Amino acid sequence: MGEIKLTPAERQILLNQYRIMRKMGIDDEFGDTKDDYEEKMAILENGYEYNYDKVVSTTESTSPDISKFVINLLDVYDACAFALEKDSSSKGNELSKRIENFGFDLNDSATINYYDYAKWFLNRGRFESLGKMLIKKNRGTKHNIDINTHGFQPSIAEYETCIKKYDQVAKRKSENHEEINPLALDEIEDILPE
């Protein structure tokens, strides 16, 4: 609390937005009502910096390192899901179950940014093969894919190993002038954590 700084212009802009929302009777996505707007307007009008966190969302930003990691991880899982889309063998089904474990634990504060960034991409239709597989296995709907694993997911270290193994396969295939995708079942088995 008390870490947020707003310029007078920012305060005025927010104050005007709350006035408009109050006047129009609009409830926001957080369930704020007319009474909540009154409180927020008083905080802004009086410049109560200590209470700015009630007015401004202050979620922690996601570092570029976490962003790159998540994108790389999504690439790996999407490539594996793509290779398994038309495979109905028992080995393919077993590997699909590993993909279904993809996600992050929302109860672990250390992985919330990973979760948010991955979910943001998946819910915008990126990494389509992975998204389809997660939806197929009752992990959400097209624009609301659930990747909260409730603690039943590989660790960040296991995910790092997964990315390294995929990069090794990609490098080997590139050196042999082979297409990276689709991956072979034995490659997927080696790449994905158990």
Short mmCIF file of the C-alpha atoms (twelve columns), coordinates in Angstrom:
data_MODEL
# 
_entry.id   MODEL 
# 
loop_
_atom_site.group_PDB 
_atom_site.id 
_atom_site.type_symbol 
_atom_site.label_atom_id 
_atom_site.label_alt_id 
_atom_site.label_comp_id 
_atom_site.label_asym_id 
_atom_site.label_seq_id 
_atom_site.Cartn_x 
_atom_site.Cartn_y 
_atom_site.Cartn_z 
_atom_site.pdbx_PDB_model_num 
ATOM 1   C CA . MET A 1   0.000   0.000   0.000   1 
ATOM 2   C CA . GLY A 2   1.092   3.548   -0.606  1 
ATOM 3   C CA . GLU A 3   3.531   2.672   -3.422  1 
ATOM 4   C CA . ILE A 4   1.382   3.965   -6.284  1 
ATOM 5   C CA . LYS A 5   1.953   7.509   -7.496  1 
ATOM 6   C CA . LEU A 6   -0.560  9.342   -9.666  1 
ATOM 7   C CA . THR A 7   -0.090  12.718  -11.279 1 
ATOM 8   C CA . PRO A 8   -2.874  15.288  -10.876 1 
ATOM 9   C CA . ALA A 9   -3.847  14.633  -14.510 1 
ATOM 10  C CA . GLU A 10  -4.048  10.849  -13.923 1 
ATOM 11  C CA . ARG A 11  -6.145  11.407  -10.820 1 
ATOM 12  C CA . GLN A 12  -8.507  13.663  -12.768 1 
ATOM 13  C CA . ILE A 13  -8.831  11.174  -15.633 1 
ATOM 14  C CA . LEU A 14  -9.649  8.324   -13.253 1 
ATOM 15  C CA . LEU A 15  -12.027 10.534  -11.275 1 
ATOM 16  C CA . ASN A 16  -13.872 11.451  -14.486 1 
ATOM 17  C CA . GLN A 17  -14.108 7.785   -15.485 1 
ATOM 18  C CA . TYR A 18  -15.646 6.870   -12.133 1 
ATOM 19  C CA . ARG A 19  -18.073 9.781   -12.384 1 
ATOM 20  C CA . ILE A 20  -19.192 8.596   -15.815 1 
ATOM 21  C CA . MET A 21  -19.523 4.982   -14.681 1 
ATOM 22  C CA . ARG A 22  -21.494 6.048   -11.605 1 
ATOM 23  C CA . LYS A 23  -23.779 8.271   -13.678 1 
ATOM 24  C CA . MET A 24  -24.423 5.508   -16.218 1 
ATOM 25  C CA . GLY A 25  -24.928 2.885   -13.512 1 
ATOM 26  C CA . ILE A 26  -22.174 0.694   -14.928 1 
ATOM 27  C CA . ASP A 27  -20.756 -2.071  -12.747 1 
ATOM 28  C CA . ASP A 28  -17.204 -2.984  -13.681 1 
ATOM 29  C CA . GLU A 29  -15.790 -6.489  -14.155 1 
ATOM 30  C CA . PHE A 30  -14.647 -6.556  -10.527 1 
ATOM 31  C CA . GLY A 31  -18.181 -6.108  -9.231  1 
ATOM 32  C CA . ASP A 32  -17.768 -2.468  -8.211  1 
ATOM 33  C CA . THR A 33  -21.035 -0.671  -7.617  1 
ATOM 34  C CA . LYS A 34  -22.132 2.945   -7.095  1 
ATOM 35  C CA . ASP A 35  -20.966 2.870   -3.453  1 
ATOM 36  C CA . ASP A 36  -17.550 1.564   -4.509  1 
ATOM 37  C CA . TYR A 37  -17.268 4.383   -7.033  1 
ATOM 38  C CA . GLU A 38  -18.053 6.925   -4.324  1 
ATOM 39  C CA . GLU A 39  -15.196 5.592   -2.207  1 
ATOM 40  C CA . LYS A 40  -12.779 5.575   -5.129  1 
ATOM 41  C CA . MET A 41  -13.796 9.085   -6.123  1 
ATOM 42  C CA . ALA A 42  -13.167 10.324  -2.564  1 
ATOM 43  C CA . ILE A 43  -9.715  8.697   -2.590  1 
ATOM 44  C CA . LEU A 44  -8.862  10.396  -5.883  1 
ATOM 45  C CA . GLU A 45  -10.407 13.787  -5.048  1 
ATOM 46  C CA . ASN A 46  -8.493  13.965  -1.779  1 
ATOM 47  C CA . GLY A 47  -5.254  12.432  -3.019  1 
ATOM 48  C CA . TYR A 48  -5.143  9.658   -0.436  1 
ATOM 49  C CA . GLU A 49  -2.018  7.994   -1.841  1 
ATOM 50  C CA . TYR A 50  -2.042  5.261   0.770   1 
ATOM 51  C CA . ASN A 51  -5.370  4.039   -0.641  1 
ATOM 52  C CA . TYR A 52  -4.548  4.285   -4.360  1 
ATOM 53  C CA . ASP A 53  -4.290  0.502   -4.501  1 
ATOM 54  C CA . LYS A 54  -8.090  0.424   -4.088  1 
ATOM 55  C CA . VAL A 55  -8.403  2.537   -7.225  1 
ATOM 56  C CA . VAL A 56  -5.639  1.233   -9.474  1 
ATOM 57  C CA . SER A 57  -4.934  -2.421  -10.235 1 
ATOM 58  C CA . THR A 58  -1.384  -3.112  -9.225  1 
ATOM 59  C CA . THR A 59  -0.642  -6.582  -10.506 1 
ATOM 60  C CA . GLU A 60  3.051   -7.205  -10.775 1 
ATOM 61  C CA . SER A 61  4.448   -6.933  -14.274 1 
ATOM 62  C CA . THR A 62  5.822   -9.997  -16.032 1 
ATOM 63  C CA . SER A 63  9.546   -9.837  -16.722 1 
ATOM 64  C CA . PRO A 64  10.926  -10.348 -20.236 1 
ATOM 65  C CA . ASP A 65  12.723  -13.474 -18.976 1 
ATOM 66  C CA . ILE A 66  9.468   -15.063 -17.787 1 
ATOM 67  C CA . SER A 67  7.758   -13.996 -21.016 1 
ATOM 68  C CA . LYS A 68  10.445  -15.611 -23.203 1 
ATOM 69  C CA . PHE A 69  10.410  -18.739 -21.065 1 
ATOM 70  C CA . VAL A 70  6.626   -19.095 -21.353 1 
ATOM 71  C CA . ILE A 71  6.664   -18.524 -25.124 1 
ATOM 72  C CA . ASN A 72  9.407   -21.135 -25.556 1 
ATOM 73  C CA . LEU A 73  7.523   -23.579 -23.351 1 
ATOM 74  C CA . LEU A 74  4.271   -23.001 -25.244 1 
ATOM 75  C CA . ASP A 75  6.166   -23.597 -28.506 1 
ATOM 76  C CA . VAL A 76  7.429   -26.942 -27.199 1 
ATOM 77  C CA . TYR A 77  4.060   -28.123 -25.935 1 
ATOM 78  C CA . ASP A 78  2.304   -26.900 -29.073 1 
ATOM 79  C CA . ALA A 79  4.771   -28.773 -31.295 1 
ATOM 80  C CA . CYS A 80  4.203   -31.935 -29.255 1 
ATOM 81  C CA . ALA A 81  0.418   -31.489 -29.376 1 
ATOM 82  C CA . PHE A 82  0.568   -30.866 -33.133 1 
ATOM 83  C CA . ALA A 83  2.480   -34.121 -33.666 1 
ATOM 84  C CA . LEU A 84  -0.074  -36.032 -31.585 1 
ATOM 85  C CA . GLU A 85  -3.239  -34.549 -33.154 1 
ATOM 86  C CA . LYS A 86  -3.793  -37.500 -35.488 1 
ATOM 87  C CA . ASP A 87  -2.072  -40.192 -33.440 1 
ATOM 88  C CA . SER A 88  -4.396  -42.601 -31.664 1 
ATOM 89  C CA . SER A 89  -1.808  -45.196 -30.659 1 
ATOM 90  C CA . SER A 90  -1.480  -46.183 -27.028 1 
ATOM 91  C CA . LYS A 91  1.905   -44.457 -26.872 1 
ATOM 92  C CA . GLY A 92  0.365   -41.326 -28.397 1 
ATOM 93  C CA . ASN A 93  -2.436  -41.400 -25.822 1 
ATOM 94  C CA . GLU A 94  0.086   -41.744 -22.993 1 
ATOM 95  C CA . LEU A 95  2.063   -38.772 -24.322 1 
ATOM 96  C CA . SER A 96  -1.141  -36.753 -24.696 1 
ATOM 97  C CA . LYS A 97  -1.728  -37.222 -20.973 1 
ATOM 98  C CA . ARG A 98  1.637   -35.597 -20.295 1 
ATOM 99  C CA . ILE A 99  0.564   -32.610 -22.359 1 
ATOM 100 C CA . GLU A 100 -2.663  -32.421 -20.379 1 
ATOM 101 C CA . ASN A 101 -0.518  -31.751 -17.288 1 
ATOM 102 C CA . PHE A 102 0.664   -28.479 -18.818 1 
ATOM 103 C CA . GLY A 103 0.082   -25.446 -16.674 1 
ATOM 104 C CA . PHE A 104 1.019   -23.640 -13.516 1 
ATOM 105 C CA . ASP A 105 -0.221  -23.644 -9.941  1 
ATOM 106 C CA . LEU A 106 -2.227  -20.533 -9.062  1 
ATOM 107 C CA . ASN A 107 -1.681  -21.299 -5.376  1 
ATOM 108 C CA . ASP A 108 2.069   -20.808 -5.846  1 
ATOM 109 C CA . SER A 109 2.884   -17.097 -5.944  1 
ATOM 110 C CA . ALA A 110 6.153   -17.883 -7.754  1 
ATOM 111 C CA . THR A 111 4.283   -19.178 -10.827 1 
ATOM 112 C CA . ILE A 112 1.354   -16.774 -11.098 1 
ATOM 113 C CA . ASN A 113 3.045   -14.613 -13.755 1 
ATOM 114 C CA . TYR A 114 3.875   -17.734 -15.769 1 
ATOM 115 C CA . TYR A 115 0.246   -18.827 -15.499 1 
ATOM 116 C CA . ASP A 116 -1.164  -15.428 -16.485 1 
ATOM 117 C CA . TYR A 117 1.083   -15.024 -19.524 1 
ATOM 118 C CA . ALA A 118 0.522   -18.560 -20.826 1 
ATOM 119 C CA . LYS A 119 -3.232  -18.322 -20.321 1 
ATOM 120 C CA . TRP A 120 -3.294  -14.941 -22.083 1 
ATOM 121 C CA . PHE A 121 -1.687  -16.477 -25.186 1 
ATOM 122 C CA . LEU A 122 -3.803  -19.626 -25.190 1 
ATOM 123 C CA . ASN A 123 -7.052  -17.712 -24.800 1 
ATOM 124 C CA . ARG A 124 -6.211  -15.581 -27.813 1 
ATOM 125 C CA . GLY A 125 -5.898  -18.601 -30.089 1 
ATOM 126 C CA . ARG A 126 -2.109  -18.772 -30.164 1 
ATOM 127 C CA . PHE A 127 -0.546  -22.212 -29.820 1 
ATOM 128 C CA . GLU A 128 -3.643  -23.703 -31.360 1 
ATOM 129 C CA . SER A 129 -2.745  -27.404 -31.169 1 
ATOM 130 C CA . LEU A 130 -2.029  -27.185 -27.444 1 
ATOM 131 C CA . GLY A 131 -5.203  -25.166 -26.890 1 
ATOM 132 C CA . LYS A 132 -7.319  -27.725 -28.761 1 
ATOM 133 C CA . MET A 133 -5.846  -30.577 -26.738 1 
ATOM 134 C CA . LEU A 134 -6.476  -28.835 -23.422 1 
ATOM 135 C CA . ILE A 135 -10.064 -27.983 -24.410 1 
ATOM 136 C CA . LYS A 136 -10.649 -31.558 -25.593 1 
ATOM 137 C CA . LYS A 137 -9.590  -32.836 -22.195 1 
ATOM 138 C CA . ASN A 138 -12.098 -30.597 -20.368 1 
ATOM 139 C CA . ARG A 139 -9.603  -27.903 -19.427 1 
ATOM 140 C CA . GLY A 140 -11.873 -25.059 -20.523 1 
ATOM 141 C CA . THR A 141 -13.440 -23.541 -23.590 1 
ATOM 142 C CA . LYS A 142 -11.979 -21.789 -26.630 1 
ATOM 143 C CA . HIS A 143 -11.553 -18.409 -24.941 1 
ATOM 144 C CA . ASN A 144 -11.229 -19.634 -21.375 1 
ATOM 145 C CA . ILE A 145 -8.627  -22.389 -21.256 1 
ATOM 146 C CA . ASP A 146 -7.879  -23.443 -17.693 1 
ATOM 147 C CA . ILE A 147 -4.203  -24.095 -17.027 1 
ATOM 148 C CA . ASN A 148 -4.374  -24.000 -13.233 1 
ATOM 149 C CA . THR A 149 -2.914  -27.362 -12.304 1 
ATOM 150 C CA . HIS A 150 -3.479  -27.043 -8.555  1 
ATOM 151 C CA . GLY A 151 0.073   -28.222 -7.957  1 
ATOM 152 C CA . PHE A 152 -0.010  -31.237 -10.285 1 
ATOM 153 C CA . GLN A 153 2.378   -29.957 -12.950 1 
ATOM 154 C CA . PRO A 154 6.055   -30.242 -13.753 1 
ATOM 155 C CA . SER A 155 8.332   -27.850 -11.902 1 
ATOM 156 C CA . ILE A 156 9.925   -24.824 -13.561 1 
ATOM 157 C CA . ALA A 157 13.232  -26.768 -13.591 1 
ATOM 158 C CA . GLU A 158 11.507  -29.664 -15.393 1 
ATOM 159 C CA . TYR A 159 10.012  -27.215 -17.875 1 
ATOM 160 C CA . GLU A 160 13.502  -25.725 -18.450 1 
ATOM 161 C CA . THR A 161 14.837  -29.217 -19.192 1 
ATOM 162 C CA . CYS A 162 11.918  -29.775 -21.543 1 
ATOM 163 C CA . ILE A 163 12.830  -26.639 -23.523 1 
ATOM 164 C CA . LYS A 164 16.519  -27.627 -23.674 1 
ATOM 165 C CA . LYS A 165 15.647  -31.095 -24.981 1 
ATOM 166 C CA . TYR A 166 13.355  -29.622 -27.632 1 
ATOM 167 C CA . ASP A 167 16.094  -27.187 -28.686 1 
ATOM 168 C CA . GLN A 168 18.524  -30.122 -29.037 1 
ATOM 169 C CA . VAL A 169 16.060  -32.014 -31.240 1 
ATOM 170 C CA . ALA A 170 15.443  -28.895 -33.333 1 
ATOM 171 C CA . LYS A 171 19.183  -28.271 -33.725 1 
ATOM 172 C CA . ARG A 172 19.854  -31.894 -34.742 1 
ATOM 173 C CA . LYS A 173 17.026  -31.847 -37.277 1 
ATOM 174 C CA . SER A 174 18.191  -28.508 -38.651 1 
ATOM 175 C CA . GLU A 175 21.743  -29.794 -39.075 1 
ATOM 176 C CA . ASN A 176 20.350  -32.835 -40.947 1 
ATOM 177 C CA . HIS A 177 18.152  -30.566 -43.096 1 
ATOM 178 C CA . GLU A 178 15.000  -32.172 -41.681 1 
ATOM 179 C CA . GLU A 179 11.714  -30.462 -40.857 1 
ATOM 180 C CA . ILE A 180 11.401  -29.869 -37.130 1 
ATOM 181 C CA . ASN A 181 7.691   -30.684 -37.107 1 
ATOM 182 C CA . PRO A 182 6.050   -33.041 -36.759 1 
ATOM 183 C CA . LEU A 183 8.039   -34.554 -33.940 1 
ATOM 184 C CA . ALA A 184 8.352   -38.334 -33.699 1 
ATOM 185 C CA . LEU A 185 6.781   -40.119 -30.738 1 
ATOM 186 C CA . ASP A 186 10.183  -41.076 -29.299 1 
ATOM 187 C CA . GLU A 187 11.269  -37.422 -29.506 1 
ATOM 188 C CA . ILE A 188 8.124   -36.285 -27.696 1 
ATOM 189 C CA . GLU A 189 8.630   -38.958 -25.063 1 
ATOM 190 C CA . ASP A 190 12.158  -37.690 -24.442 1 
ATOM 191 C CA . ILE A 191 11.162  -34.003 -24.429 1 
ATOM 192 C CA . LEU A 192 8.094   -34.000 -22.162 1 
ATOM 193 C CA . PRO A 193 8.442   -34.392 -18.408 1 
ATOM 194 C CA . GLU A 194 6.700   -37.433 -16.944 1 
# 
